[in-house]
Amino acid sequence: VRVTHYYENGVVKETGTYYRSALHGKWTQYDEDGNVLFEANYNNGDKEGKWFKWDLEEEVLYEMIYDDNKLVSVDEWKLEKRNLLADR
């Protein structure tokens, strides 16, 4: 089941899917201006694969990798106008 949650002002807050009542597939969260804040991946409720968290105030992108529902690694990237730079 695909779901979309909205802020009171009508802007999309979150999108994702459920499978048998569990979070499944890609979930994306947005701020009230429509900027992506978070992208997550689930497999039957378990955290899986690459996750991304944008910290727009600090201009940093966090890349987290999950395997078997456990956090394996975290990388931090500096942002410039929402583009990634080669620096870590």
C-alpha positions, 0 to 999 in steps of 0.5 A: 500500500502506497501512502502519502502524508501531508503538512497542514498547508497541503505540502507533502510531508512523507511518502512510502509503502507498507507491505503486510503492515510493515514499512517496505521499500523507499520512504522519503520525508520532506520539509514544508518547502518541499526539500528532501530531508530523509530517504530510507529503505525498508525490507518488511520493516527492517532497515536496509541498504543506503539511507540519506539524511540532509541537514540543510542548516549545517549543509551536510548530507549523511549517508548511512548503510544498513545490513540485516537491520544493523547500522554498518557505516556512516559517511558525512558529505558537505553540501553546496547548493544541494550538490555534493562535493568531493570532500568528506 
